[in-house]
Amino acid sequence: MNFTELVRGFVVENFLFGDDSRISNDASFLENGIIDSTGVLELIEYLEKTFTIRVEDEEVIPENLDSLKNISRYLESKQAGNGASLCAQ
């Protein structure tokens, strides 16, 4: 499953209004003004619903959620930790 492309689609649609020219896999959402603190909450809700995971409070850190690359790595680690495949719904 390509987590990066799924999350990219959500971010572009919901925060960049269809303009994907401002986002690369390594672009920091906060530093580049792509997502603000309220947007982080929306992103977490999307991740939890789409990938049937629970984002714990201590996991809400830039290393997990501040770029497409970080989110993809985070989702892969959640998948490995769960012992089952994450499925996009």
Phi and psi restraints in degrees (range 20) as a CNS / XPLOR table:
assign (resid 1 and name C) (resid 2 and name N)
       (resid 2 and name CA) (resid 2 and name C) 1.0 -96.1 20.0 2
assign (resid 2 and name N) (resid 2 and name CA)
       (resid 2 and name C) (resid 3 and name N) 1.0 90.4 20.0 2
assign (resid 2 and name C) (resid 3 and name N)
       (resid 3 and name CA) (resid 3 and name C) 1.0 -59.3 20.0 2
assign (resid 3 and name N) (resid 3 and name CA)
       (resid 3 and name C) (resid 4 and name N) 1.0 -40.7 20.0 2
assign (resid 3 and name C) (resid 4 and name N)
       (resid 4 and name CA) (resid 4 and name C) 1.0 -57.9 20.0 2
assign (resid 4 and name N) (resid 4 and name CA)
       (resid 4 and name C) (resid 5 and name N) 1.0 -47.3 20.0 2
assign (resid 4 and name C) (resid 5 and name N)
       (resid 5 and name CA) (resid 5 and name C) 1.0 -68.7 20.0 2
assign (resid 5 and name N) (resid 5 and name CA)
       (resid 5 and name C) (resid 6 and name N) 1.0 -37.5 20.0 2
assign (resid 5 and name C) (resid 6 and name N)
       (resid 6 and name CA) (resid 6 and name C) 1.0 -63.5 20.0 2
assign (resid 6 and name N) (resid 6 and name CA)
       (resid 6 and name C) (resid 7 and name N) 1.0 -47.0 20.0 2
assign (resid 6 and name C) (resid 7 and name N)
       (resid 7 and name CA) (resid 7 and name C) 1.0 -69.7 20.0 2
assign (resid 7 and name N) (resid 7 and name CA)
       (resid 7 and name C) (resid 8 and name N) 1.0 -38.2 20.0 2
assign (resid 7 and name C) (resid 8 and name N)
       (resid 8 and name CA) (resid 8 and name C) 1.0 -56.2 20.0 2
assign (resid 8 and name N) (resid 8 and name CA)
       (resid 8 and name C) (resid 9 and name N) 1.0 -46.5 20.0 2
assign (resid 8 and name C) (resid 9 and name N)
       (resid 9 and name CA) (resid 9 and name C) 1.0 -57.2 20.0 2
assign (resid 9 and name N) (resid 9 and name CA)
       (resid 9 and name C) (resid 10 and name N) 1.0 -43.1 20.0 2
assign (resid 9 and name C) (resid 10 and name N)
       (resid 10 and name CA) (resid 10 and name C) 1.0 -64.2 20.0 2
assign (resid 10 and name N) (resid 10 and name CA)
       (resid 10 and name C) (resid 11 and name N) 1.0 -47.0 20.0 2
assign (resid 10 and name C) (resid 11 and name N)
       (resid 11 and name CA) (resid 11 and name C) 1.0 -64.2 20.0 2
assign (resid 11 and name N) (resid 11 and name CA)
       (resid 11 and name C) (resid 12 and name N) 1.0 -46.1 20.0 2
assign (resid 11 and name C) (resid 12 and name N)
       (resid 12 and name CA) (resid 12 and name C) 1.0 -62.6 20.0 2
assign (resid 12 and name N) (resid 12 and name CA)
       (resid 12 and name C) (resid 13 and name N) 1.0 -44.1 20.0 2
assign (resid 12 and name C) (resid 13 and name N)
       (resid 13 and name CA) (resid 13 and name C) 1.0 -68.4 20.0 2
assign (resid 13 and name N) (resid 13 and name CA)
       (resid 13 and name C) (resid 14 and name N) 1.0 -41.8 20.0 2
assign (resid 13 and name C) (resid 14 and name N)
       (resid 14 and name CA) (resid 14 and name C) 1.0 -94.3 20.0 2
assign (resid 14 and name N) (resid 14 and name CA)
       (resid 14 and name C) (resid 15 and name N) 1.0 -23.7 20.0 2
assign (resid 14 and name C) (resid 15 and name N)
       (resid 15 and name CA) (resid 15 and name C) 1.0 -120.5 20.0 2
assign (resid 15 and name N) (resid 15 and name CA)
       (resid 15 and name C) (resid 16 and name N) 1.0 -23.2 20.0 2
assign (resid 15 and name C) (resid 16 and name N)
       (resid 16 and name CA) (resid 16 and name C) 1.0 -113.9 20.0 2
assign (resid 16 and name N) (resid 16 and name CA)
       (resid 16 and name C) (resid 17 and name N) 1.0 6.0 20.0 2
assign (resid 16 and name C) (resid 17 and name N)
       (resid 17 and name CA) (resid 17 and name C) 1.0 50.9 20.0 2
assign (resid 17 and name N) (resid 17 and name CA)
       (resid 17 and name C) (resid 18 and name N) 1.0 42.9 20.0 2
assign (resid 17 and name C) (resid 18 and name N)
       (resid 18 and name CA) (resid 18 and name C) 1.0 86.7 20.0 2
assign (resid 18 and name N) (resid 18 and name CA)
       (resid 18 and name C) (resid 19 and name N) 1.0 -5.2 20.0 2
assign (resid 18 and name C) (resid 19 and name N)
       (resid 19 and name CA) (resid 19 and name C) 1.0 -93.0 20.0 2
assign (resid 19 and name N) (resid 19 and name CA)
       (resid 19 and name C) (resid 20 and name N) 1.0 98.4 20.0 2
assign (resid 19 and name C) (resid 20 and name N)
       (resid 20 and name CA) (resid 20 and name C) 1.0 -89.1 20.0 2
assign (resid 20 and name N) (resid 20 and name CA)
       (resid 20 and name C) (resid 21 and name N) 1.0 8.8 20.0 2
assign (resid 20 and name C) (resid 21 and name N)
       (resid 21 and name CA) (resid 21 and name C) 1.0 -72.2 20.0 2
assign (resid 21 and name N) (resid 21 and name CA)
       (resid 21 and name C) (resid 22 and name N) 1.0 -17.5 20.0 2
assign (resid 21 and name C) (resid 22 and name N)
       (resid 22 and name CA) (resid 22 and name C) 1.0 -93.0 20.0 2
assign (resid 22 and name N) (resid 22 and name CA)
       (resid 22 and name C) (resid 23 and name N) 1.0 2.2 20.0 2
assign (resid 22 and name C) (resid 23 and name N)
       (resid 23 and name CA) (resid 23 and name C) 1.0 -128.3 20.0 2
assign (resid 23 and name N) (resid 23 and name CA)
       (resid 23 and name C) (resid 24 and name N) 1.0 130.4 20.0 2
assign (resid 23 and name C) (resid 24 and name N)
       (resid 24 and name CA) (resid 24 and name C) 1.0 -121.5 20.0 2
assign (resid 24 and name N) (resid 24 and name CA)
       (resid 24 and name C) (resid 25 and name N) 1.0 170.6 20.0 2
assign (resid 24 and name C) (resid 25 and name N)
       (resid 25 and name CA) (resid 25 and name C) 1.0 -62.1 20.0 2
assign (resid 25 and name N) (resid 25 and name CA)
       (resid 25 and name C) (resid 26 and name N) 1.0 -28.9 20.0 2
assign (resid 25 and name C) (resid 26 and name N)
       (resid 26 and name CA) (resid 26 and name C) 1.0 -97.6 20.0 2
assign (resid 26 and name N) (resid 26 and name CA)
       (resid 26 and name C) (resid 27 and name N) 1.0 -4.7 20.0 2
assign (resid 26 and name C) (resid 27 and name N)
       (resid 27 and name CA) (resid 27 and name C) 1.0 -65.6 20.0 2
assign (resid 27 and name N) (resid 27 and name CA)
       (resid 27 and name C) (resid 28 and name N) 1.0 127.4 20.0 2
assign (resid 27 and name C) (resid 28 and name N)
       (resid 28 and name CA) (resid 28 and name C) 1.0 -70.9 20.0 2
assign (resid 28 and name N) (resid 28 and name CA)
       (resid 28 and name C) (resid 29 and name N) 1.0 124.7 20.0 2
assign (resid 28 and name C) (resid 29 and name N)
       (resid 29 and name CA) (resid 29 and name C) 1.0 -61.8 20.0 2
assign (resid 29 and name N) (resid 29 and name CA)
       (resid 29 and name C) (resid 30 and name N) 1.0 -43.8 20.0 2
assign (resid 29 and name C) (resid 30 and name N)
       (resid 30 and name CA) (resid 30 and name C) 1.0 -73.5 20.0 2
assign (resid 30 and name N) (resid 30 and name CA)
       (resid 30 and name C) (resid 31 and name N) 1.0 -47.6 20.0 2
assign (resid 30 and name C) (resid 31 and name N)
       (resid 31 and name CA) (resid 31 and name C) 1.0 -63.3 20.0 2
assign (resid 31 and name N) (resid 31 and name CA)
       (resid 31 and name C) (resid 32 and name N) 1.0 -31.6 20.0 2
assign (resid 31 and name C) (resid 32 and name N)
       (resid 32 and name CA) (resid 32 and name C) 1.0 -96.0 20.0 2
assign (resid 32 and name N) (resid 32 and name CA)
       (resid 32 and name C) (resid 33 and name N) 1.0 7.2 20.0 2
assign (resid 32 and name C) (resid 33 and name N)
       (resid 33 and name CA) (resid 33 and name C) 1.0 66.6 20.0 2
assign (resid 33 and name N) (resid 33 and name CA)
       (resid 33 and name C) (resid 34 and name N) 1.0 25.1 20.0 2
assign (resid 33 and name C) (resid 34 and name N)
       (resid 34 and name CA) (resid 34 and name C) 1.0 -79.9 20.0 2
assign (resid 34 and name N) (resid 34 and name CA)
       (resid 34 and name C) (resid 35 and name N) 1.0 -43.8 20.0 2
assign (resid 34 and name C) (resid 35 and name N)
       (resid 35 and name CA) (resid 35 and name C) 1.0 -133.4 20.0 2
assign (resid 35 and name N) (resid 35 and name CA)
       (resid 35 and name C) (resid 36 and name N) 1.0 135.1 20.0 2
assign (resid 35 and name C) (resid 36 and name N)
       (resid 36 and name CA) (resid 36 and name C) 1.0 -100.3 20.0 2
assign (resid 36 and name N) (resid 36 and name CA)
       (resid 36 and name C) (resid 37 and name N) 1.0 -172.4 20.0 2
assign (resid 36 and name C) (resid 37 and name N)
       (resid 37 and name CA) (resid 37 and name C) 1.0 -62.7 20.0 2
assign (resid 37 and name N) (resid 37 and name CA)
       (resid 37 and name C) (resid 38 and name N) 1.0 -36.1 20.0 2
assign (resid 37 and name C) (resid 38 and name N)
       (resid 38 and name CA) (resid 38 and name C) 1.0 -67.7 20.0 2
assign (resid 38 and name N) (resid 38 and name CA)
       (resid 38 and name C) (resid 39 and name N) 1.0 -38.6 20.0 2
assign (resid 38 and name C) (resid 39 and name N)
       (resid 39 and name CA) (resid 39 and name C) 1.0 -62.5 20.0 2
assign (resid 39 and name N) (resid 39 and name CA)
       (resid 39 and name C) (resid 40 and name N) 1.0 -33.2 20.0 2
assign (resid 39 and name C) (resid 40 and name N)
       (resid 40 and name CA) (resid 40 and name C) 1.0 -60.8 20.0 2
assign (resid 40 and name N) (resid 40 and name CA)
       (resid 40 and name C) (resid 41 and name N) 1.0 -40.7 20.0 2
assign (resid 40 and name C) (resid 41 and name N)
       (resid 41 and name CA) (resid 41 and name C) 1.0 -63.7 20.0 2
assign (resid 41 and name N) (resid 41 and name CA)
       (resid 41 and name C) (resid 42 and name N) 1.0 -41.5 20.0 2
assign (resid 41 and name C) (resid 42 and name N)
       (resid 42 and name CA) (resid 42 and name C) 1.0 -63.3 20.0 2
assign (resid 42 and name N) (resid 42 and name CA)
       (resid 42 and name C) (resid 43 and name N) 1.0 -41.5 20.0 2
assign (resid 42 and name C) (resid 43 and name N)
       (resid 43 and name CA) (resid 43 and name C) 1.0 -61.8 20.0 2
assign (resid 43 and name N) (resid 43 and name CA)
       (resid 43 and name C) (resid 44 and name N) 1.0 -44.2 20.0 2
assign (resid 43 and name C) (resid 44 and name N)
       (resid 44 and name CA) (resid 44 and name C) 1.0 -61.6 20.0 2
assign (resid 44 and name N) (resid 44 and name CA)
       (resid 44 and name C) (resid 45 and name N) 1.0 -43.9 20.0 2
assign (resid 44 and name C) (resid 45 and name N)
       (resid 45 and name CA) (resid 45 and name C) 1.0 -60.0 20.0 2
assign (resid 45 and name N) (resid 45 and name CA)
       (resid 45 and name C) (resid 46 and name N) 1.0 -43.3 20.0 2
assign (resid 45 and name C) (resid 46 and name N)
       (resid 46 and name CA) (resid 46 and name C) 1.0 -60.5 20.0 2
assign (resid 46 and name N) (resid 46 and name CA)
       (resid 46 and name C) (resid 47 and name N) 1.0 -48.1 20.0 2
assign (resid 46 and name C) (resid 47 and name N)
       (resid 47 and name CA) (resid 47 and name C) 1.0 -61.2 20.0 2
assign (resid 47 and name N) (resid 47 and name CA)
       (resid 47 and name C) (resid 48 and name N) 1.0 -43.3 20.0 2
assign (resid 47 and name C) (resid 48 and name N)
       (resid 48 and name CA) (resid 48 and name C) 1.0 -64.7 20.0 2
assign (resid 48 and name N) (resid 48 and name CA)
       (resid 48 and name C) (resid 49 and name N) 1.0 -43.0 20.0 2
assign (resid 48 and name C) (resid 49 and name N)
       (resid 49 and name CA) (resid 49 and name C) 1.0 -73.6 20.0 2
assign (resid 49 and name N) (resid 49 and name CA)
       (resid 49 and name C) (resid 50 and name N) 1.0 -43.5 20.0 2
assign (resid 49 and name C) (resid 50 and name N)
       (resid 50 and name CA) (resid 50 and name C) 1.0 -71.3 20.0 2
assign (resid 50 and name N) (resid 50 and name CA)
       (resid 50 and name C) (resid 51 and name N) 1.0 -40.9 20.0 2
assign (resid 50 and name C) (resid 51 and name N)
       (resid 51 and name CA) (resid 51 and name C) 1.0 -108.6 20.0 2
assign (resid 51 and name N) (resid 51 and name CA)
       (resid 51 and name C) (resid 52 and name N) 1.0 10.9 20.0 2
assign (resid 51 and name C) (resid 52 and name N)
       (resid 52 and name CA) (resid 52 and name C) 1.0 43.2 20.0 2
assign (resid 52 and name N) (resid 52 and name CA)
       (resid 52 and name C) (resid 53 and name N) 1.0 57.1 20.0 2
assign (resid 52 and name C) (resid 53 and name N)
       (resid 53 and name CA) (resid 53 and name C) 1.0 -125.3 20.0 2
assign (resid 53 and name N) (resid 53 and name CA)
       (resid 53 and name C) (resid 54 and name N) 1.0 171.3 20.0 2
assign (resid 53 and name C) (resid 54 and name N)
       (resid 54 and name CA) (resid 54 and name C) 1.0 -118.5 20.0 2
assign (resid 54 and name N) (resid 54 and name CA)
       (resid 54 and name C) (resid 55 and name N) 1.0 120.3 20.0 2
assign (resid 54 and name C) (resid 55 and name N)
       (resid 55 and name CA) (resid 55 and name C) 1.0 -89.5 20.0 2
assign (resid 55 and name N) (resid 55 and name CA)
       (resid 55 and name C) (resid 56 and name N) 1.0 110.1 20.0 2
assign (resid 55 and name C) (resid 56 and name N)
       (resid 56 and name CA) (resid 56 and name C) 1.0 -75.1 20.0 2
assign (resid 56 and name N) (resid 56 and name CA)
       (resid 56 and name C) (resid 57 and name N) 1.0 153.1 20.0 2
assign (resid 56 and name C) (resid 57 and name N)
       (resid 57 and name CA) (resid 57 and name C) 1.0 -53.3 20.0 2
assign (resid 57 and name N) (resid 57 and name CA)
       (resid 57 and name C) (resid 58 and name N) 1.0 -42.9 20.0 2
assign (resid 57 and name C) (resid 58 and name N)
       (resid 58 and name CA) (resid 58 and name C) 1.0 -70.8 20.0 2
assign (resid 58 and name N) (resid 58 and name CA)
       (resid 58 and name C) (resid 59 and name N) 1.0 -10.8 20.0 2
assign (resid 58 and name C) (resid 59 and name N)
       (resid 59 and name CA) (resid 59 and name C) 1.0 -90.9 20.0 2
assign (resid 59 and name N) (resid 59 and name CA)
       (resid 59 and name C) (resid 60 and name N) 1.0 -7.4 20.0 2
assign (resid 59 and name C) (resid 60 and name N)
       (resid 60 and name CA) (resid 60 and name C) 1.0 -83.4 20.0 2
assign (resid 60 and name N) (resid 60 and name CA)
       (resid 60 and name C) (resid 61 and name N) 1.0 77.6 20.0 2
assign (resid 60 and name C) (resid 61 and name N)
       (resid 61 and name CA) (resid 61 and name C) 1.0 -136.0 20.0 2
assign (resid 61 and name N) (resid 61 and name CA)
       (resid 61 and name C) (resid 62 and name N) 1.0 155.5 20.0 2
assign (resid 61 and name C) (resid 62 and name N)
       (resid 62 and name CA) (resid 62 and name C) 1.0 -55.3 20.0 2
assign (resid 62 and name N) (resid 62 and name CA)
       (resid 62 and name C) (resid 63 and name N) 1.0 -34.7 20.0 2
assign (resid 62 and name C) (resid 63 and name N)
       (resid 63 and name CA) (resid 63 and name C) 1.0 -61.1 20.0 2
assign (resid 63 and name N) (resid 63 and name CA)
       (resid 63 and name C) (resid 64 and name N) 1.0 -20.7 20.0 2
assign (resid 63 and name C) (resid 64 and name N)
       (resid 64 and name CA) (resid 64 and name C) 1.0 -102.9 20.0 2
assign (resid 64 and name N) (resid 64 and name CA)
       (resid 64 and name C) (resid 65 and name N) 1.0 -32.5 20.0 2
assign (resid 64 and name C) (resid 65 and name N)
       (resid 65 and name CA) (resid 65 and name C) 1.0 -129.6 20.0 2
assign (resid 65 and name N) (resid 65 and name CA)
       (resid 65 and name C) (resid 66 and name N) 1.0 7.7 20.0 2
assign (resid 65 and name C) (resid 66 and name N)
       (resid 66 and name CA) (resid 66 and name C) 1.0 -98.1 20.0 2
assign (resid 66 and name N) (resid 66 and name CA)
       (resid 66 and name C) (resid 67 and name N) 1.0 7.7 20.0 2
assign (resid 66 and name C) (resid 67 and name N)
       (resid 67 and name CA) (resid 67 and name C) 1.0 -162.1 20.0 2
assign (resid 67 and name N) (resid 67 and name CA)
       (resid 67 and name C) (resid 68 and name N) 1.0 164.6 20.0 2
assign (resid 67 and name C) (resid 68 and name N)
       (resid 68 and name CA) (resid 68 and name C) 1.0 -61.2 20.0 2
assign (resid 68 and name N) (resid 68 and name CA)
       (resid 68 and name C) (resid 69 and name N) 1.0 -40.8 20.0 2
assign (resid 68 and name C) (resid 69 and name N)
       (resid 69 and name CA) (resid 69 and name C) 1.0 -62.6 20.0 2
assign (resid 69 and name N) (resid 69 and name CA)
       (resid 69 and name C) (resid 70 and name N) 1.0 -45.4 20.0 2
assign (resid 69 and name C) (resid 70 and name N)
       (resid 70 and name CA) (resid 70 and name C) 1.0 -64.0 20.0 2
assign (resid 70 and name N) (resid 70 and name CA)
       (resid 70 and name C) (resid 71 and name N) 1.0 -41.9 20.0 2
assign (resid 70 and name C) (resid 71 and name N)
       (resid 71 and name CA) (resid 71 and name C) 1.0 -65.0 20.0 2
assign (resid 71 and name N) (resid 71 and name CA)
       (resid 71 and name C) (resid 72 and name N) 1.0 -42.7 20.0 2
assign (resid 71 and name C) (resid 72 and name N)
       (resid 72 and name CA) (resid 72 and name C) 1.0 -60.9 20.0 2
assign (resid 72 and name N) (resid 72 and name CA)
       (resid 72 and name C) (resid 73 and name N) 1.0 -44.6 20.0 2
assign (resid 72 and name C) (resid 73 and name N)
       (resid 73 and name CA) (resid 73 and name C) 1.0 -63.1 20.0 2
assign (resid 73 and name N) (resid 73 and name CA)
       (resid 73 and name C) (resid 74 and name N) 1.0 -41.7 20.0 2
assign (resid 73 and name C) (resid 74 and name N)
       (resid 74 and name CA) (resid 74 and name C) 1.0 -61.9 20.0 2
assign (resid 74 and name N) (resid 74 and name CA)
       (resid 74 and name C) (resid 75 and name N) 1.0 -46.3 20.0 2
assign (resid 74 and name C) (resid 75 and name N)
       (resid 75 and name CA) (resid 75 and name C) 1.0 -64.1 20.0 2
assign (resid 75 and name N) (resid 75 and name CA)
       (resid 75 and name C) (resid 76 and name N) 1.0 -38.2 20.0 2
assign (resid 75 and name C) (resid 76 and name N)
       (resid 76 and name CA) (resid 76 and name C) 1.0 -63.2 20.0 2
assign (resid 76 and name N) (resid 76 and name CA)
       (resid 76 and name C) (resid 77 and name N) 1.0 -39.4 20.0 2
assign (resid 76 and name C) (resid 77 and name N)
       (resid 77 and name CA) (resid 77 and name C) 1.0 -69.7 20.0 2
assign (resid 77 and name N) (resid 77 and name CA)
       (resid 77 and name C) (resid 78 and name N) 1.0 -35.8 20.0 2
assign (resid 77 and name C) (resid 78 and name N)
       (resid 78 and name CA) (resid 78 and name C) 1.0 -64.7 20.0 2
assign (resid 78 and name N) (resid 78 and name CA)
       (resid 78 and name C) (resid 79 and name N) 1.0 -41.3 20.0 2
assign (resid 78 and name C) (resid 79 and name N)
       (resid 79 and name CA) (resid 79 and name C) 1.0 -61.7 20.0 2
assign (resid 79 and name N) (resid 79 and name CA)
       (resid 79 and name C) (resid 80 and name N) 1.0 -46.6 20.0 2
assign (resid 79 and name C) (resid 80 and name N)
       (resid 80 and name CA) (resid 80 and name C) 1.0 -64.4 20.0 2
assign (resid 80 and name N) (resid 80 and name CA)
       (resid 80 and name C) (resid 81 and name N) 1.0 -38.4 20.0 2
assign (resid 80 and name C) (resid 81 and name N)
       (resid 81 and name CA) (resid 81 and name C) 1.0 -71.3 20.0 2
assign (resid 81 and name N) (resid 81 and name CA)
       (resid 81 and name C) (resid 82 and name N) 1.0 -29.9 20.0 2
assign (resid 81 and name C) (resid 82 and name N)
       (resid 82 and name CA) (resid 82 and name C) 1.0 -77.9 20.0 2
assign (resid 82 and name N) (resid 82 and name CA)
       (resid 82 and name C) (resid 83 and name N) 1.0 -22.8 20.0 2
assign (resid 82 and name C) (resid 83 and name N)
       (resid 83 and name CA) (resid 83 and name C) 1.0 74.6 20.0 2
assign (resid 83 and name N) (resid 83 and name CA)
       (resid 83 and name C) (resid 84 and name N) 1.0 5.6 20.0 2
assign (resid 83 and name C) (resid 84 and name N)
       (resid 84 and name CA) (resid 84 and name C) 1.0 -137.1 20.0 2
assign (resid 84 and name N) (resid 84 and name CA)
       (resid 84 and name C) (resid 85 and name N) 1.0 161.1 20.0 2
assign (resid 84 and name C) (resid 85 and name N)
       (resid 85 and name CA) (resid 85 and name C) 1.0 -73.9 20.0 2
assign (resid 85 and name N) (resid 85 and name CA)
       (resid 85 and name C) (resid 86 and name N) 1.0 138.9 20.0 2
assign (resid 85 and name C) (resid 86 and name N)
       (resid 86 and name CA) (resid 86 and name C) 1.0 -78.0 20.0 2
assign (resid 86 and name N) (resid 86 and name CA)
       (resid 86 and name C) (resid 87 and name N) 1.0 144.0 20.0 2
assign (resid 86 and name C) (resid 87 and name N)
       (resid 87 and name CA) (resid 87 and name C) 1.0 -128.8 20.0 2
assign (resid 87 and name N) (resid 87 and name CA)
       (resid 87 and name C) (resid 88 and name N) 1.0 131.9 20.0 2
assign (resid 87 and name C) (resid 88 and name N)
       (resid 88 and name CA) (resid 88 and name C) 1.0 -74.4 20.0 2
assign (resid 88 and name N) (resid 88 and name CA)
       (resid 88 and name C) (resid 89 and name N) 1.0 136.5 20.0 2
